Amino acid sequence: MIEIEIACNSLTSCQNAASAGASRIELFENLHDGGCTPSSGMIHIASELNIPVYVMIRPRGGNFVYSHKEIDIMFHDIDVCKNAKVSGIVFGCLNSEGHIDKLLNQKLLEAWNGPATFHRAIDRSADLMESAKRITDLGFERILSSGGALSAADGIENLRKLQKEFGKHIHIMPGAGINSKNAVSILRETACTNIHATCKTYLPSNIGTSNPIFANMDTEMFSERAEIGSLINEVENWFNRQIGY
């Protein structure tokens, strides 16, 4: 079975992912910077939906080397996730040399004591394959990666290598630029069984905006239900053909 994770930045996105039949939500805010930890209120409300929710633990955008105070924030945010009883968390820490920060990642995993995904910090690391081995050894459940490229389609060869080398020990989940038109080809070419997409769209969001100066400036980005449904249908139809349904 293929697991389809939808990256969601809002309650509307979460509701669309759940109603369309996604396998799991990655919950975050601040897509512009690659995703950061959402608010406590958002975490608690999303956790009430009938779908597994994995929360991004990332105190800011930018690099993945964190100060002591930023690490304190991450531990506090993990406590929020534990209180909300979410299904999992998503994080990843590097050291200043671009390698996996084994000790810090281990401490965060121990504080959470549950399923966790290592996010695309791996794509910024000095050695993709070495990093994947360290992440696997640490006990993460899943690696989200574009294969070290800007998009999963461009990183297809590395994703194939990751799946071949580590796929029996950890889920390799392609992500970045995935949509209903390319999801099947990426799954077929990598042999991965997880996939990650945002399925985002932008719409005007100017209700209550009376000042004409701002009339065309406010937009809302969310995960579109129709695109989520199309992606799920494409993947499920392909998978069923593979197993002879």
C-alpha positions in Angstrom: 0.0 0.0 0.0 1.2 3.5 -0.8 1.0 6.1 2.0 0.2 9.7 0.8 1.3 12.5 3.1 -0.1 16.0 2.5 1.8 18.9 3.9 -0.7 21.3 5.4 -0.3 24.9 6.5 -3.8 25.7 7.8 -7.0 24.2 9.1 -8.6 24.3 5.7 -5.6 22.4 4.3 -6.0 19.7 7.0 -9.7 19.4 6.5 -9.2 19.0 2.7 -6.5 16.3 3.3 -8.7 14.4 5.7 -11.8 14.5 3.5 -9.9 13.6 0.4 -8.6 10.4 2.0 -4.9 11.2 2.6 -2.9 8.8 4.7 -1.3 11.4 6.9 -0.8 15.1 7.4 2.5 17.0 8.0 1.4 20.1 9.9 3.5 23.3 9.6 3.3 27.0 9.0 5.5 29.4 7.0 5.8 27.5 3.7 7.9 30.4 2.3 10.8 29.3 4.6 10.2 25.6 4.1 8.0 25.1 7.1 8.1 25.9 10.8 6.3 24.8 13.9 2.6 25.7 13.9 0.8 27.3 16.8 -0.3 25.3 19.9 -3.9 26.0 19.0 -3.4 24.7 15.5 -1.7 21.6 16.7 -4.5 20.8 19.2 -7.4 21.5 16.7 -5.7 19.5 13.9 -5.1 16.6 16.2 -8.9 16.3 16.6 -9.3 15.4 12.9 -9.7 11.8 11.9 -6.3 11.5 10.3 -2.7 11.0 11.7 -0.9 14.3 12.2 2.8 14.7 12.2 3.9 18.1 13.4 7.0 20.0 12.2 9.4 20.9 15.0 11.4 23.8 13.5 11.7 27.1 15.4 12.6 29.2 12.4 13.4 29.2 8.7 17.0 29.1 7.3 19.6 26.6 8.2 19.3 23.5 10.4 22.0 24.4 13.0 20.3 25.6 16.1 21.4 27.7 19.1 20.8 26.5 22.7 17.7 28.7 23.1 16.3 27.5 19.8 16.8 23.9 21.0 14.9 24.8 24.2 12.0 25.9 22.0 12.1 22.6 20.2 11.8 20.7 23.4 8.9 22.8 24.6 7.2 22.3 21.2 7.6 18.6 21.6 5.8 18.8 25.0 2.9 20.6 23.2 2.7 17.7 20.7 2.7 15.2 23.5 -0.1 17.0 25.3 -2.1 17.1 22.0 -1.4 13.4 21.4 -0.4 13.9 17.8 0.7 10.8 15.9 4.3 11.9 15.2 6.7 14.8 14.7 9.0 16.0 11.9 12.5 17.5 12.5 16.1 17.3 11.5 19.3 18.9 12.9 22.7 19.3 11.3 26.0 20.4 12.8 28.1 23.3 11.4 30.0 20.9 9.1 26.8 19.7 7.4 26.6 16.3 9.0 23.8 14.8 11.1 23.9 16.1 14.7 23.7 12.7 16.2 23.5 13.7 19.9 20.9 16.5 19.4 18.7 14.4 17.2 18.9 11.5 19.6 17.9 13.8 22.5 14.9 15.1 20.6 13.8 11.6 19.7 14.1 10.5 23.3 12.1 13.5 24.5 9.4 12.6 22.0 9.5 8.8 22.4 7.4 8.1 19.3 7.3 8.0 15.5 9.4 10.7 13.8 10.3 11.8 10.3 13.6 13.3 9.5 12.8 16.2 7.1 14.6 17.7 4.1 17.6 18.9 6.2 19.1 15.7 4.8 19.1 17.4 1.4 21.4 20.1 2.7 23.8 17.7 4.3 27.4 17.0 3.2 26.8 13.4 2.2 23.3 12.1 1.4 24.0 8.4 1.8 26.1 8.8 5.0 23.4 11.0 6.5 20.7 8.5 5.6 22.6 5.7 7.4 23.0 7.9 10.5 19.3 8.8 10.5 18.3 5.1 10.1 20.6 4.1 12.9 19.1 6.8 15.2 15.7 5.1 14.8 13.7 7.5 12.7 10.6 6.1 11.1 10.9 7.9 7.8 13.1 10.2 5.7 11.6 13.0 3.7 13.9 13.9 0.8 14.2 15.3 -2.7 17.3 13.3 -3.3 19.5 16.3 -2.6 18.0 18.2 -5.5 15.6 21.1 -5.7 12.8 18.7 -6.6 12.1 15.0 -6.3 11.9 14.7 -10.0 15.5 16.1 -10.4 16.7 13.9 -7.5 15.2 10.7 -8.8 18.4 8.8 -9.1 19.5 9.5 -5.5 16.0 8.6 -4.3 16.3 5.3 -6.0 19.7 4.7 -4.4 18.3 5.6 -0.9 15.4 3.3 -1.3 17.6 0.4 -2.5 20.1 0.9 0.3 17.9 1.7 3.2 14.3 1.0 2.2 14.1 -2.3 4.2 15.0 -0.4 7.4 13.3 3.0 7.0 10.6 4.6 4.8 12.1 6.8 2.1 9.5 9.4 1.2 10.1 11.6 -1.9 8.9 15.2 -1.6 9.3 18.6 -3.3 7.4 19.4 -6.5 5.2 16.3 -6.4 1.7 16.5 -7.9 -1.0 14.3 -9.5 0.8 14.4 -12.8 4.2 13.1 -11.7 3.5 11.1 -8.4 3.1 7.8 -10.1 6.3 8.1 -12.2 8.3 9.0 -9.1 6.9 6.1 -7.2 7.5 3.7 -10.1 11.1 4.8 -10.7 12.1 4.8 -7.0 10.1 1.8 -5.7 9.2 4.0 -2.6 6.0 3.3 -0.8 5.5 6.8 0.7 5.1 10.1 -1.1 4.7 13.7 0.1 2.9 16.6 -1.6 1.5 20.0 -0.7 -1.1 20.2 -3.5 -1.2 23.9 -3.0 -3.2 26.6 -4.6 -3.6 30.3 -4.1 -6.9 32.3 -3.9 -7.7 35.9 -3.1 -8.5 36.4 0.6 -9.8 39.9 0.8 -13.0 39.6 2.8 -13.2 42.5 5.1 -10.5 44.4 3.2 -12.1 47.8 2.6 -9.0 49.8 1.8 -8.5 49.5 -2.0 -4.7 49.8 -1.7 -4.7 46.2 -0.3 -7.5 44.8 -2.5 -5.3 42.5 -4.6 -2.5 41.9 -2.0 -4.1 39.4 0.4 -4.0 35.7 -0.8 -4.5 32.4 1.0 -2.4 29.4 0.2 -3.9 26.0 1.1 -3.9 22.4 0.0 -6.6 22.0 -2.6 -9.0 19.1 -2.1 -9.5 18.4 -5.8 -5.7 18.1 -6.4 -5.3 15.9 -3.3 -8.1 13.7 -4.6 -6.6 13.5 -8.1 -3.2 12.6 -6.7 -4.7 9.9 -4.5 -6.8 8.5 -7.4 -3.8 8.4 -9.7 -1.6 6.6 -7.1 -4.3 4.1 -6.0 -5.3 3.2 -9.6 -1.6 2.6 -10.5 -1.0 0.6 -7.3 -4.1 -1.6 -7.9 -2.9 -2.4 -11.4 0.4 -3.5 -10.0 -1.2 -6.0 -7.7 -3.7 -7.2 -10.3 -6.9 -5.5 -9.0 
